[in-house]
Amino acid sequence: MGPQGSLARSFVLSSQKNGSTIMNDINKSGEVKTKNITFGLVFGWIFGVVVGVPALIMLFTKPMPGIFLLLAALIALPPVSKFLKEKAHVSLSKGLKIAVVIILLIIAGVVLPKDQKPTVISATDTQPTTQNNQPQPQQPALKVTAVKLEADYKSNQVAADAKYKGKLVQVTGSVESIGKDIMDTPYITLKGDQYGINNIQCMFSKGDESVLAQVSKGDQLTLQGTVSGDAILNILVNDCQIVK
């Protein structure tokens, strides 16, 4: 075979090789890339979202446990693992990732405020006692004037709370006003000082409106109720009834 024949044959072989390469490239470009969905991938997304969202909310109320829960959620999320691998060149194995998440959850549980931890009630706490089934006799009401009650709270609120708060009292005084609060609950205020600024506000039930309708400003009344404490200007007395 002459030089021309060898050259032609080489050209044909080269053309065939190039054509085969082009066809392979076309076939590869036409292939659809698939991504395997594994249990670890699905679990990472579910855990990250379920734990991450409450952790973000917890940052504003309980920061310390919220931070550890958020870290555990971030470590479980697949995008974070991909970011660490590509940017920081750090790759966590599945076992190490699970161990870190468990440790962070334990730390979050430890630093959780004590008042947020569930209270365990012992069996003895749930058992009814037979010794205290008898009704306790009602303590007699403390008798005090509206002027005296107001003066005690004005002088020393701490001492007045210790003496009156939560206790049944009978307050006698001059009616300063009759009205309803923003909850439409009727009340009577007894004049506490000479200027009528600091008063004793006695709260009644809505069923007592017909009784209060017969009361007028300036009447001398004795009201019985439970002292709730000082509320800005007035001293509150709840569950009141007219004694006389």
Rosetta silent file (secondary structure, phi, psi, omega in degrees, C-alpha in Angstrom):
SEQUENCE: MGPQGSLARSFVLSSQKNGSTIMNDINKSGEVKTKNITFGLVFGWIFGVVVGVPALIMLFTKPMPGIFLLLAALIALPPVSKFLKEKAHVSLSKGLKIAVVIILLIIAGVVLPKDQKPTVISATDTQPTTQNNQPQPQQPALKVTAVKLEADYKSNQVAADAKYKGKLVQVTGSVESIGKDIMDTPYITLKGDQYGINNIQCMFSKGDESVLAQVSKGDQLTLQGTVSGDAILNILVNDCQIVK
SCORE:     score description
SCORE:     0.000 S_00000001
   1 L     0.000  136.203 -176.841    0.000    0.000    0.000 S_00000001
   2 L   -80.876  174.248  179.416    1.360    3.430   -0.982 S_00000001
   3 H   -58.105  -34.919 -178.634    1.763    6.515    1.144 S_00000001
   4 H   -66.943  -37.787 -179.881   -1.571    7.848   -0.103 S_00000001
   5 H   -66.737  -40.417  178.391   -3.390    4.678    1.046 S_00000001
   6 H   -64.004  -40.357  179.861   -1.871    4.798    4.531 S_00000001
   7 H   -65.068  -39.482  179.781   -2.795    8.429    4.877 S_00000001
   8 H   -67.043  -40.343 -179.497   -6.377    7.726    3.816 S_00000001
   9 H   -65.022  -42.104  178.471   -6.684    4.832    6.208 S_00000001
  10 H   -60.665  -38.831 -179.605   -5.372    6.932    9.114 S_00000001
  11 H   -65.338  -39.697 -179.544   -7.879    9.651    8.262 S_00000001
  12 H   -67.223  -44.185  179.949  -10.757    7.133    8.281 S_00000001
  13 H   -63.137  -41.461  179.569   -9.738    5.632   11.621 S_00000001
  14 H   -63.994  -38.907 -179.899   -9.351    9.076   13.157 S_00000001
  15 H   -65.860  -42.225  178.874  -12.780   10.100   11.884 S_00000001
  16 H   -62.617  -41.814 -179.715  -14.371    6.961   13.312 S_00000001
  17 H   -64.332  -43.386  179.455  -12.702    7.545   16.695 S_00000001
  18 H   -65.259  -39.107  178.657  -13.808   11.166   16.841 S_00000001
  19 H   -64.371  -40.169  178.350  -17.331   10.220   15.828 S_00000001
  20 H   -64.479  -40.276  178.814  -17.483    7.587   18.556 S_00000001
  21 H   -63.840  -41.261  179.764  -16.260   10.102   21.142 S_00000001
  22 H   -63.893  -41.910  179.557  -18.855   12.654   20.051 S_00000001
  23 H   -64.129  -39.798  177.701  -21.626   10.075   20.265 S_00000001
  24 H   -63.167  -40.745  178.790  -20.523    9.080   23.784 S_00000001
  25 H   -64.026  -38.485  179.527  -20.548   12.728   24.868 S_00000001
  26 H   -65.919  -41.699  179.702  -24.037   13.156   23.411 S_00000001
  27 H   -64.412  -40.281  179.738  -25.279   10.065   25.209 S_00000001
  28 H   -66.868  -38.923 -179.674  -23.771   11.227   28.512 S_00000001
  29 H   -68.121  -24.901  179.749  -25.268   14.696   28.170 S_00000001
  30 H   -83.957  -10.901 -179.777  -28.671   13.142   27.592 S_00000001
  31 L   -73.608  140.047  179.108  -28.529   11.079   30.747 S_00000001
  32 L   -91.668  124.033  179.498  -30.662   12.380   33.675 S_00000001
  33 L   -72.245  132.414  178.524  -28.754   12.667   36.918 S_00000001
  34 L  -113.604  150.003  179.973  -30.504   10.890   39.776 S_00000001
  35 L  -121.904  127.638 -179.182  -30.090   11.452   43.493 S_00000001
  36 L   -73.533  130.326  176.352  -30.525    8.705   46.004 S_00000001
  37 L  -100.998  110.179 -176.861  -33.027    9.483   48.796 S_00000001
  38 L  -103.435  166.618  177.171  -31.878    7.661   51.908 S_00000001
  39 H   -61.718  -39.555 -179.850  -33.403    7.244   55.339 S_00000001
  40 H   -62.887  -37.661  179.297  -30.627    9.375   56.820 S_00000001
  41 H   -65.845  -46.714 -179.349  -31.411   12.234   54.412 S_00000001
  42 H   -65.213  -44.697 -179.289  -35.144   12.183   55.194 S_00000001
  43 H   -63.970  -38.082  179.275  -34.580   11.839   58.951 S_00000001
  44 H   -61.524  -42.968  178.446  -32.063   14.702   58.918 S_00000001
  45 H   -66.144  -46.147 -178.531  -34.576   17.059   57.310 S_00000001
  46 H   -62.682  -47.740 -179.094  -37.436   16.012   59.609 S_00000001
  47 H   -63.810  -43.225 -178.160  -35.330   16.236   62.784 S_00000001
  48 H   -61.549  -40.959 -178.947  -33.771   19.539   61.737 S_00000001
  49 H   -75.145  -46.123 -176.613  -37.118   21.217   61.077 S_00000001
  50 H   -63.395  -37.719 -179.190  -39.019   19.710   64.032 S_00000001
  51 H   -88.463  -34.797 -174.679  -36.281   20.636   66.514 S_00000001
  52 H   -67.446  -42.049 -177.633  -34.997   23.789   64.808 S_00000001
  53 H   -64.328  -50.326  175.723  -38.246   25.772   64.707 S_00000001
  54 H   -61.922  -32.155  179.686  -39.029   25.414   68.457 S_00000001
  55 H   -64.529  -39.612  177.520  -35.350   26.093   69.201 S_00000001
  56 H   -62.783  -41.267  178.167  -35.546   29.440   67.389 S_00000001
  57 H   -67.120  -38.173 -177.924  -38.627   30.393   69.427 S_00000001
  58 H   -67.211  -22.484  179.835  -36.945   29.194   72.635 S_00000001
  59 L   -59.300  -28.693 -177.317  -34.002   31.567   72.039 S_00000001
  60 L   -86.858  -17.881 -178.175  -36.215   34.470   73.143 S_00000001
  61 L  -112.441  -43.981  179.582  -37.511   32.800   76.316 S_00000001
  62 L  -132.697   81.936 -170.010  -34.901   30.221   77.380 S_00000001
  63 H   -58.539  -45.553 -173.480  -31.676   31.103   75.473 S_00000001
  64 H   -61.732  -56.140  177.285  -29.296   28.444   76.802 S_00000001
  65 H   -63.234  -30.552  178.409  -31.343   25.316   75.996 S_00000001
  66 H   -63.268  -38.372 -179.952  -32.472   27.005   72.782 S_00000001
  67 H   -64.918  -46.166 -178.031  -28.860   27.384   71.586 S_00000001
  68 H   -67.568  -37.681  177.111  -28.000   23.714   72.155 S_00000001
  69 H   -66.348  -37.925  178.968  -31.219   22.526   70.496 S_00000001
  70 H   -66.461  -39.602  176.817  -30.537   24.784   67.514 S_00000001
  71 H   -62.817  -41.410  178.641  -27.005   23.392   67.158 S_00000001
  72 H   -63.004  -40.222  179.088  -28.374   19.838   67.227 S_00000001
  73 H   -66.769  -40.743 -179.440  -30.903   20.727   64.524 S_00000001
  74 H   -65.588  -40.747  179.935  -28.262   22.386   62.321 S_00000001
  75 H   -63.816  -33.800 -178.538  -25.905   19.417   62.547 S_00000001
  76 H   -76.673  -24.939 -176.688  -28.713   17.086   61.453 S_00000001
  77 L   -69.309  129.926 -179.634  -29.722   19.195   58.431 S_00000001
  78 H   -58.930  -40.586  179.879  -28.187   17.879   55.148 S_00000001
  79 H   -60.231  -33.324  179.317  -27.395   21.374   53.691 S_00000001
  80 H   -68.164  -42.100  177.678  -25.237   22.150   56.732 S_00000001
  81 H   -61.636  -40.631  178.776  -23.270   18.920   56.302 S_00000001
  82 H   -65.952  -40.142  179.031  -22.762   19.737   52.626 S_00000001
  83 H   -63.326  -45.102  179.702  -21.613   23.265   53.466 S_00000001
  84 H   -62.695  -36.936 -178.025  -19.093   22.014   56.037 S_00000001
  85 H   -70.813  -39.720 -175.962  -17.755   19.470   53.564 S_00000001
  86 H   -84.439  -38.045 -174.556  -17.361   21.909   50.669 S_00000001
  87 H   -94.413  -45.021 -177.062  -16.326   25.091   52.474 S_00000001
  88 L   -98.110   -4.669 -178.876  -14.633   23.952   55.666 S_00000001
  89 L    55.698   40.852  177.828  -13.493   20.569   54.335 S_00000001
  90 L  -120.994  125.286 -179.426  -14.977   18.894   57.401 S_00000001
  91 L  -124.459  121.298  179.499  -16.993   15.727   57.014 S_00000001
  92 L   -95.724  131.086  175.556  -18.798   14.125   59.961 S_00000001
  93 L   -69.986  162.115 -179.030  -19.507   10.424   59.847 S_00000001
  94 H   -60.605  -42.245 -179.763  -23.038    9.245   60.579 S_00000001
  95 H   -63.908  -43.136  179.672  -22.010    7.771   63.914 S_00000001
  96 H   -66.860  -37.847  179.655  -20.191   10.931   65.012 S_00000001
  97 H   -63.680  -44.069  179.229  -23.115   13.104   63.883 S_00000001
  98 H   -63.353  -40.858 -179.068  -25.601   11.033   65.905 S_00000001
  99 H   -64.691  -43.125 -179.832  -23.335   11.140   68.966 S_00000001
 100 H   -64.079  -42.370 -179.678  -22.942   14.948   68.777 S_00000001
 101 H   -62.865  -43.536  179.608  -26.707   15.446   68.378 S_00000001
 102 H   -62.852  -42.884  179.416  -27.446   13.218   71.402 S_00000001
 103 H   -61.981  -42.956  179.893  -24.864   15.061   73.535 S_00000001
 104 H   -65.345  -37.296  177.700  -26.342   18.454   72.584 S_00000001
 105 H   -66.167  -37.991  178.325  -29.861   17.246   73.440 S_00000001
 106 H   -65.633  -42.912  179.439  -28.657   16.033   76.844 S_00000001
 107 H   -63.240  -41.407  178.591  -26.965   19.383   77.546 S_00000001
 108 H   -60.933  -38.367  178.208  -30.149   21.243   76.528 S_00000001
 109 H   -68.567  -33.417 -178.887  -32.127   19.120   78.989 S_00000001
 110 H   -71.409  -41.905 -176.043  -29.627   19.793   81.772 S_00000001
 111 H   -84.342   -2.033  176.573  -29.594   23.585   81.338 S_00000001
 112 L   -61.912  133.381 -179.196  -33.384   23.774   81.043 S_00000001
 113 L   -54.350  143.690 -175.909  -34.710   25.932   83.924 S_00000001
 114 H   -60.889  -33.648 -178.019  -35.895   23.884   86.858 S_00000001
 115 H   -73.030   -8.939  177.559  -39.340   25.431   86.824 S_00000001
 116 H   -96.007  -10.048 -178.827  -39.843   24.110   83.285 S_00000001
 117 L   -77.282  145.753 -178.906  -39.021   20.507   84.175 S_00000001
 118 L   -62.759  141.660 -179.911  -41.982   18.181   84.730 S_00000001
 119 L   -91.872  128.516  179.552  -43.017   17.724   88.317 S_00000001
 120 L   -92.456  121.544 -179.193  -43.190   14.144   89.545 S_00000001
 121 L   -98.677  123.130 -178.977  -46.107   13.571   91.878 S_00000001
 122 L   -75.426  164.256 -178.842  -45.600   10.739   94.303 S_00000001
 123 H   -64.240  -32.312 -179.257  -48.301    8.235   95.115 S_00000001
 124 H   -68.459  -26.664  179.737  -48.620    9.634   98.621 S_00000001
 125 H   -72.639  -28.638 -176.673  -49.456   13.054   97.181 S_00000001
 126 H   -87.690  -12.809 -177.509  -52.388   11.683   95.224 S_00000001
 127 L   -79.562  126.644  179.137  -53.873    9.695   98.098 S_00000001
 128 L   -68.129  140.705  178.179  -56.731   11.545   99.815 S_00000001
 129 L   -91.380  138.432 -178.030  -56.264   12.075  103.521 S_00000001
 130 L   -91.155  -14.121 -175.222  -59.062   11.019  105.800 S_00000001
 131 L   -78.586  -25.196 -175.270  -57.944   13.144  108.716 S_00000001
 132 L  -108.794   24.311  179.946  -58.710   16.489  107.074 S_00000001
 133 L   -74.170  -21.607 -178.557  -62.074   15.647  105.532 S_00000001
 134 L   -71.419  134.016  178.693  -63.907   17.642  108.149 S_00000001
 135 L   -61.803  133.894  179.553  -64.707   21.213  106.995 S_00000001
 136 L   -75.904  138.462  177.860  -62.517   23.776  108.678 S_00000001
 137 L   -65.632  138.165 -178.482  -64.377   26.429  110.648 S_00000001
 138 L   -69.582  133.915  179.172  -64.349   29.794  108.898 S_00000001
 139 L   -69.946  142.513  178.919  -62.100   32.351  110.486 S_00000001
 140 L   -65.001  145.829 -178.011  -63.902   35.421  111.780 S_00000001
 141 L   -71.337  141.239  174.055  -63.649   38.462  109.547 S_00000001
 142 E   -74.450  130.385 -179.813  -61.243   41.231  110.496 S_00000001
 143 E   -99.128  126.368 -176.822  -63.194   44.394  111.201 S_00000001
 144 E  -152.750  150.492  175.676  -61.596   47.587  109.921 S_00000001
 145 E   -84.907  157.536  178.707  -62.670   50.961  108.626 S_00000001
 146 H   -61.972  -37.309  179.456  -61.954   52.006  105.054 S_00000001
 147 H   -64.880  -43.024  179.840  -59.851   54.909  106.334 S_00000001
 148 H   -65.818  -43.162 -179.289  -57.755   52.580  108.541 S_00000001
 149 H   -63.021  -43.506  179.044  -57.263   50.013  105.746 S_00000001
 150 H   -65.851  -39.994 -179.376  -56.131   52.687  103.306 S_00000001
 151 H   -65.640  -38.422  179.095  -53.815   54.247  105.881 S_00000001
 152 H   -64.087  -43.278  179.608  -52.174   50.894  106.661 S_00000001
 153 H   -69.587  -35.567  178.905  -51.427   50.238  102.982 S_00000001
 154 H   -68.995  -34.010 -178.910  -50.194   53.775  102.467 S_00000001
 155 H   -74.630  -46.448 -177.200  -47.883   53.518  105.473 S_00000001
 156 L  -157.903  100.209 -175.554  -46.372   50.087  104.725 S_00000001
 157 H   -65.507  -36.778 -179.243  -47.697   47.916  101.903 S_00000001
 158 H   -63.171  -46.902  179.681  -45.599   44.881  102.892 S_00000001
 159 H   -66.644  -37.105 -179.989  -46.897   44.912  106.451 S_00000001
 160 H   -67.184  -39.087  177.007  -50.452   45.568  105.264 S_00000001
 161 H   -62.181  -42.320  179.283  -50.321   42.602  102.869 S_00000001
 162 H   -63.047  -29.847 -176.589  -49.130   40.370  105.697 S_00000001
 163 H   -87.712  -38.415 -170.608  -52.027   41.538  107.830 S_00000001
 164 H  -114.544  -33.586 -168.981  -54.909   41.711  105.340 S_00000001
 165 L   -61.042  130.358  179.612  -54.103   40.072  101.973 S_00000001
 166 L    79.437    3.917 -177.098  -56.051   36.870  101.360 S_00000001
 167 L  -110.880  154.545  179.467  -58.049   37.318  104.549 S_00000001
 168 E   -79.391  128.951 -179.085  -61.739   37.934  105.114 S_00000001
 169 E  -132.253  155.792  169.306  -62.479   41.482  106.259 S_00000001
 170 E  -115.717  113.772 -175.035  -65.448   43.631  107.081 S_00000001
 171 E  -106.667  127.965  178.870  -64.791   47.168  105.853 S_00000001
 172 E  -113.317  132.980  179.796  -66.947   50.035  107.030 S_00000001
 173 E  -176.417 -178.068 -179.058  -66.956   53.374  105.292 S_00000001
 174 E   -91.037  134.303 -178.443  -68.714   55.998  103.212 S_00000001
 175 E   -68.537  123.912  177.946  -69.672   55.106   99.630 S_00000001
 176 E   -94.609  -38.542  179.462  -67.594   57.113   97.178 S_00000001
 177 E  -161.588  159.102  174.063  -68.898   55.602   93.932 S_00000001
 178 E  -129.619  129.349 -177.655  -70.855   52.713   92.393 S_00000001
 179 E  -165.463 -163.622  178.017  -69.904   51.440   88.951 S_00000001
 180 E  -132.122  147.087  177.959  -68.574   48.669   86.680 S_00000001
 181 L   -87.952 -172.308 -176.428  -65.033   47.854   85.569 S_00000001
 182 L   -66.509  -19.260  177.131  -63.882   47.048   82.025 S_00000001
 183 L   -93.040   11.574  178.749  -65.075   43.442   82.515 S_00000001
 184 L    65.256   25.502  178.293  -68.570   44.735   83.352 S_00000001
 185 L   -92.058  126.678 -178.018  -68.141   43.602   86.966 S_00000001
 186 E   -72.844  150.840  179.394  -70.034   45.811   89.462 S_00000001
 187 E  -151.672  161.711  171.552  -68.218   47.395   92.394 S_00000001
 188 E  -125.751  133.881  173.992  -68.572   49.859   95.261 S_00000001
 189 E  -106.268  132.425  175.362  -65.739   52.092   96.385 S_00000001
 190 E  -100.322  137.791 -175.318  -65.518   53.192   99.985 S_00000001
 191 L   -64.358  122.356 -177.550  -63.790   56.481  100.677 S_00000001
 192 L   -96.832  -29.656  176.818  -60.283   55.817  101.966 S_00000001
 193 L  -137.111  175.345 -173.269  -59.013   59.339  102.491 S_00000001
 194 L   -70.024  -19.701 -179.143  -60.478   62.769  102.768 S_00000001
 195 L   -92.912   -8.789  179.463  -59.745   63.582   99.125 S_00000001
 196 L    70.204   24.528 -179.487  -61.396   60.457   97.706 S_00000001
 197 L   -91.982  -51.535  178.808  -58.295   59.547   95.700 S_00000001
 198 L   -99.089  111.203 -173.164  -57.175   56.336   97.418 S_00000001
 199 L  -122.686  173.451  174.272  -60.247   54.194   98.011 S_00000001
 200 E  -102.210  112.374 -176.847  -61.296   50.668   98.892 S_00000001
 201 E   -97.876  111.870 -176.231  -62.733   49.048   95.755 S_00000001
 202 E  -102.064  117.863 -175.610  -65.079   46.189   96.656 S_00000001
 203 E   -91.725  134.462  179.541  -65.905   43.849   93.768 S_00000001
 204 L  -115.149  168.702  174.046  -69.309   42.129   93.551 S_00000001
 205 L   -83.074  159.990 -178.792  -70.742   39.428   91.298 S_00000001
 206 H   -64.672  -22.566  178.162  -72.946   40.383   88.360 S_00000001
 207 H   -71.758  -10.777 -178.555  -75.890   38.829   90.171 S_00000001
 208 H   -94.836    8.880 -175.911  -75.653   41.582   92.822 S_00000001
 209 H   -60.933  -36.939 -179.587  -76.434   44.426   90.391 S_00000001
 210 H   -65.964  -33.298  178.304  -79.999   44.781   91.680 S_00000001
 211 H   -71.358  -43.511 -179.287  -78.674   45.175   95.239 S_00000001
 212 H   -67.976  -23.264  179.719  -76.077   47.756   94.201 S_00000001
 213 L   -66.163  -18.871 -179.219  -78.756   49.689   92.319 S_00000001
 214 L   -93.280   -0.946 -178.801  -80.255   50.645   95.690 S_00000001
 215 L   -92.919  144.143  179.331  -76.977   52.088   97.039 S_00000001
 216 L  -124.843  155.643  176.880  -76.233   55.800   96.826 S_00000001
 217 L   -61.804  135.186 -179.288  -73.080   57.863   97.170 S_00000001
 218 L    97.258  -12.178  178.049  -72.505   58.914  100.766 S_00000001
 219 L   -65.429  145.647  173.462  -74.220   55.865  102.323 S_00000001
 220 E   -92.021  117.862 -177.163  -72.492   54.284  105.311 S_00000001
 221 E  -128.947  154.712  168.735  -71.974   50.604  104.546 S_00000001
 222 E  -117.015  118.389 -176.962  -70.179   47.612  105.963 S_00000001
 223 E  -113.469  141.227  179.827  -68.929   45.317  103.199 S_00000001
 224 E  -116.535  132.937  179.469  -67.421   41.864  103.654 S_00000001
 225 E  -171.409 -175.614 -178.539  -64.913   40.317  101.268 S_00000001
 226 E  -105.450  126.776 -177.661  -61.382   39.001  100.769 S_00000001
 227 E   -71.003  129.074  178.692  -58.551   41.508  100.408 S_00000001
 228 E   -98.152  -26.712  178.039  -56.632   41.118   97.146 S_00000001
 229 E   126.056 -176.047 -177.129  -54.069   43.856   97.740 S_00000001
 230 E   -81.683  129.201  178.014  -53.071   47.285   96.496 S_00000001
 231 E  -126.219   89.570  179.967  -53.830   48.015   92.816 S_00000001
 232 L    59.514  -91.967 -177.272  -52.298   51.394   91.857 S_00000001
 233 L   -95.691  -37.088 -173.907  -54.780   53.791   93.509 S_00000001
 234 E  -104.018  156.317  173.215  -57.361   51.483   95.071 S_00000001
 235 E   -99.574  122.216 -174.366  -57.150   48.555   97.462 S_00000001
 236 E   -87.133  136.144  172.879  -59.089   45.628   95.997 S_00000001
 237 E  -128.001  119.049 -174.415  -61.505   43.497   98.013 S_00000001
 238 E   -98.455  163.778  176.035  -63.040   40.580   96.092 S_00000001
 239 E    53.165   51.096 -173.434  -66.228   38.498   96.496 S_00000001
 240 E   -85.730  153.754  173.540  -67.944   41.215   98.458 S_00000001
 241 E  -138.368  150.724  177.014  -71.335   41.224  100.142 S_00000001
 242 E   -84.889  121.371  178.542  -73.226   43.993  101.909 S_00000001
 243 L   -85.995  -47.600  176.946  -73.406   43.256  105.641 S_00000001
 244 L  -164.110    0.000    0.000  -75.316   46.362  106.627 S_00000001
